[in-house]
Amino acid sequence: MAGAGYKLFQTGDVLTAAQVNTYLNEQTVMVFASAAARTSALTSVLAEGMVSYLQDTNAVEVYDGSAWVSIGSSGDITGVTAGTGISGGGTSGTVTITNDMATTITAAGDIVVGTGSGTYDNLPIGTTGQVLTADTTVSPYKVKWATASSGGAYTLLTSGSLTGSSVTSATLSGSYTDLKIVVTQYQGATDDTYLAIRFNGDTGTNYQSGGNNFNYNTTPNATHIRTNVGVVNSGTSVSLGDIYIPNYANTITWKYATCWNVVKNSGAGAVGYGLYLGNWASTSAITSVTFFPNTGNFNNGSYSIYGVK
């Protein structure tokens, strides 16, 4: 039967019918017109290991003890060619291919970033606490590791001291959502002064402001926004102002400022506090802020302007 193995016949051996069936018929590639013809011919002699060829389907099959199973045909792959990001390949034998990304990474923490169409490179890890930041000026990565902005959503754009008769900030970036201005220890050289602000050097009558503070009147101002940050007593410097300007860089609406403040009154030392609102009747993006006392010069104070995301 099939699976009997190989028999070496010696001179003078008698070839029996069983040997013909076992070593010749059942252990050779039998040719049949079809699977049906094979079934008809082998119904009573099927044995595991038999091999047949079917003429109608050109299939070579082996009987596994319960069914005929195809042993396949010759493959049609004649070579393996390395593509983008892959090295190695070959046309014969055992072929090895290597992912180039594995060798692009050279140290722990490296990340792979695109540098163009179909190209990439490794970006070494930054320092502790840095964050991955988009920056189109960095070639070829367009991203970089950068120190996170202090205060989370607040980025200090510029700061300075309040001196002379007025101070204008540096040109402000328009890439943020809002502006936050903190004024500390404002002091005018003259009693009864408060801090005023203008935008983009505009000295025209394009402003309005007013609010509520128990020490002051709320008379509107046309040439500046009154923040009410100030001291009535020029010898005291304890004022603090928080000015918030939303959507400062848009070019389709007027701009307005919300001004919270605490101020020092004269006389018995009473403290004034309150909320003032002001607007600038211009659709221009705010690019600079000018600080000045409503009269006279500065005696003291500092400002910090933050961009808010």
C-alpha positions in Angstrom: 0.0 0.0 0.0 1.1 3.6 -0.3 3.6 4.5 2.4 5.4 1.2 2.2 8.6 3.1 1.3 11.3 2.0 -1.0 12.2 -1.7 -1.8 15.5 -2.7 -3.5 14.9 -5.7 -5.6 17.8 -8.2 -6.0 18.6 -10.4 -9.0 16.3 -13.5 -8.9 13.6 -11.9 -6.7 10.1 -12.9 -7.6 7.9 -9.8 -8.2 4.5 -10.5 -6.6 1.2 -8.9 -7.4 1.2 -7.3 -4.0 4.6 -5.8 -4.6 3.5 -4.4 -8.0 0.5 -2.8 -6.4 2.4 -1.5 -3.3 5.6 -0.2 -4.8 4.6 0.6 -8.4 0.8 1.4 -8.6 0.2 3.0 -5.2 3.5 4.9 -4.8 3.6 6.7 -8.1 1.9 9.8 -9.6 -1.3 8.4 -11.1 -2.9 10.3 -14.0 -6.7 10.6 -14.2 -9.0 12.5 -16.6 -10.9 14.0 -13.7 -11.6 13.7 -10.0 -14.6 11.6 -10.8 -12.5 9.2 -12.8 -10.0 9.0 -9.9 -12.8 8.2 -7.4 -14.2 5.4 -9.7 -10.8 3.8 -10.1 -9.5 4.0 -6.5 -12.7 3.6 -4.4 -11.6 0.3 -2.9 -7.8 0.9 -2.7 -7.5 4.5 -1.4 -4.5 4.9 0.9 -2.8 7.8 2.7 0.1 9.1 0.6 -1.3 8.4 -2.8 -0.5 11.1 -5.4 -2.5 11.9 -8.5 -2.6 14.3 -11.4 -5.9 15.5 -12.9 -5.9 16.3 -16.5 -8.9 18.6 -16.6 -7.6 20.9 -13.9 -3.9 20.3 -14.2 -3.8 19.8 -10.4 -1.4 17.6 -8.4 -3.1 16.3 -5.3 -2.2 14.0 -2.4 -4.6 11.8 -0.3 -4.1 12.7 3.4 -6.2 9.8 4.7 -9.5 11.5 4.5 -9.5 13.8 1.4 -7.5 14.8 -1.7 -5.5 17.9 -1.0 -3.8 20.1 -3.5 0.0 20.3 -3.2 0.1 23.5 -5.2 1.9 24.6 -8.2 5.1 26.4 -8.8 5.1 30.0 -7.6 5.2 33.1 -9.9 7.3 35.3 -7.6 10.7 35.7 -9.3 12.2 38.3 -7.0 11.7 40.6 -4.0 12.6 44.3 -4.6 13.0 46.7 -1.7 10.7 49.7 -1.9 10.6 53.1 -0.1 11.8 52.7 3.5 12.8 49.0 2.9 16.3 47.6 2.2 17.3 44.1 1.1 15.5 41.8 -1.3 16.7 39.2 -3.8 15.8 36.8 -6.6 16.5 33.4 -5.2 17.0 31.5 -1.9 16.1 33.0 1.5 15.3 36.7 1.1 15.7 39.2 3.9 14.1 42.7 3.9 14.7 45.3 6.6 12.5 48.2 7.6 14.7 51.3 7.2 12.7 53.1 10.0 14.3 50.7 12.5 17.8 52.0 11.6 16.6 55.6 11.4 15.9 55.6 15.1 19.3 55.9 16.8 18.5 56.5 20.4 15.7 56.1 23.0 13.0 58.7 22.7 13.7 59.5 19.0 10.5 60.0 17.0 10.3 59.6 13.2 8.8 62.7 11.4 8.1 63.3 7.7 10.6 65.5 5.9 8.9 65.5 2.5 7.0 63.3 0.2 8.1 59.7 0.9 11.0 60.9 3.1 11.5 60.9 6.9 14.1 61.3 9.5 14.5 60.9 13.3 13.9 63.8 15.6 16.0 63.3 18.8 14.1 63.6 22.1 13.9 67.0 23.8 14.7 67.8 27.4 12.5 67.0 30.4 9.3 69.1 30.4 9.5 70.2 26.7 6.6 69.8 24.4 6.4 69.0 20.7 5.6 72.2 18.9 4.7 72.9 15.3 7.1 75.4 13.7 7.2 75.8 9.9 10.5 77.7 10.0 12.3 74.6 11.2 13.7 72.7 8.2 13.1 69.9 7.3 11.0 68.7 10.3 8.5 71.6 10.7 8.2 70.5 14.3 10.5 71.0 17.3 10.8 70.3 21.0 10.2 73.6 23.0 9.8 74.7 26.5 6.1 75.0 27.4 4.9 78.6 27.8 4.9 79.7 31.4 1.5 79.9 33.0 0.0 77.3 30.6 -2.2 79.3 28.2 -0.5 82.6 28.9 2.7 83.6 26.9 4.6 86.7 28.0 4.9 88.9 24.8 6.5 92.0 26.3 7.0 93.9 29.6 8.5 97.1 30.8 8.6 100.0 33.2 6.2 103.0 33.2 8.4 106.1 32.9 8.2 109.5 31.4 4.9 110.8 30.0 4.0 107.6 28.0 5.3 104.1 27.1 4.4 102.2 24.0 4.8 98.4 23.9 6.8 96.5 21.4 5.0 95.2 18.3 2.6 92.5 19.4 2.2 89.2 17.7 -1.2 88.6 16.2 -1.1 84.8 16.6 -2.9 84.6 19.9 -6.6 84.8 20.8 -6.8 87.4 23.5 -4.5 89.9 25.3 -4.1 90.1 29.1 -2.3 93.2 30.5 -1.2 93.3 34.1 -0.2 96.7 35.5 1.6 96.8 38.9 2.2 99.7 41.2 1.1 102.4 38.8 1.8 105.8 40.3 1.4 109.2 38.7 3.7 112.1 39.5 0.6 114.2 40.1 -2.3 113.5 42.5 -5.7 112.6 40.9 -4.3 110.7 37.9 -5.2 107.4 36.5 -3.7 105.1 33.9 -5.0 105.5 30.3 -4.3 103.3 27.3 -4.5 103.7 23.5 -3.9 101.3 20.7 -1.7 101.5 17.6 -0.8 105.1 18.4 -4.3 106.2 17.6 -4.8 109.6 19.3 -8.1 110.4 17.7 -11.5 110.6 19.3 -12.2 106.9 18.7 -12.5 105.7 22.4 -15.2 105.4 25.0 -14.9 104.1 28.6 -16.8 104.1 31.8 -17.4 102.0 34.9 -18.0 101.9 38.6 -15.7 102.7 41.4 -16.9 104.3 44.6 -14.0 106.8 44.6 -14.4 108.1 41.1 -16.9 109.5 38.6 -17.6 107.6 35.4 -17.2 110.4 32.9 -16.7 109.0 29.4 -13.4 109.7 27.7 -13.1 110.2 23.9 -9.3 110.1 23.3 -8.4 107.0 25.4 -9.7 104.2 27.5 -9.7 104.9 31.2 -8.6 101.8 33.1 -9.1 103.5 36.5 -5.8 101.9 37.6 -4.2 104.6 39.6 -3.7 106.5 42.8 -5.1 109.8 43.9 -2.2 110.1 46.3 1.0 110.4 44.3 3.1 109.3 47.3 1.5 105.8 47.4 2.1 103.0 45.0 -0.1 100.0 45.8 -2.3 99.8 42.7 -2.9 96.7 40.6 -4.8 96.5 37.3 -5.9 93.5 35.2 -6.9 94.5 31.6 -8.3 91.9 29.3 -8.8 92.4 25.5 -10.6 89.6 23.6 -10.1 88.8 20.0 -7.6 91.6 19.6 -6.2 90.5 16.2 -9.4 90.3 14.2 -9.9 92.9 11.5 -13.7 93.0 11.3 -15.0 94.3 14.7 -14.3 97.1 17.1 -12.2 96.2 20.1 -13.0 96.5 23.8 -11.2 96.1 27.1 -12.3 95.0 30.5 -10.3 96.6 33.3 -10.4 95.3 36.9 -8.5 97.4 39.4 -7.6 98.3 43.0 -6.4 101.8 43.8 -5.2 103.8 46.8 -7.2 106.9 47.7 -5.8 110.0 49.4 -6.7 111.3 52.7 -7.6 108.7 55.3 -6.2 105.9 53.2 -9.4 104.4 51.7 -9.0 101.9 48.9 -10.9 102.1 45.7 -11.8 99.2 43.5 -14.1 98.4 40.6 -14.6 97.5 37.0 -14.2 99.7 33.9 -15.0 99.0 30.3 -13.7 100.7 27.3 -13.9 100.3 23.5 -11.8 101.4 20.5 -13.9 102.2 17.4 -11.5 100.6 14.9 -11.5 97.3 13.0 -7.7 97.2 12.9 -5.9 94.4 14.7 -4.2 95.7 17.9 -0.4 95.7 17.3 0.7 98.0 20.2 -0.5 99.5 23.4 0.5 102.9 24.7 0.3 103.6 28.5 0.1 107.1 29.9 -1.2 109.0 32.9 -4.3 111.1 32.1 -2.2 114.1 33.1 1.5 114.6 33.8 4.2 111.9 34.0 4.7 108.5 35.5 6.2 108.3 38.9 6.3 104.5 39.1 4.9 101.2 37.7 5.4 98.3 35.4 3.4 96.4 32.8 3.4 92.9 31.4 1.4 91.9 28.2 0.5 88.3 27.7 -0.9 86.4 24.7 -3.7 84.1 25.5 -4.5 81.0 23.5 
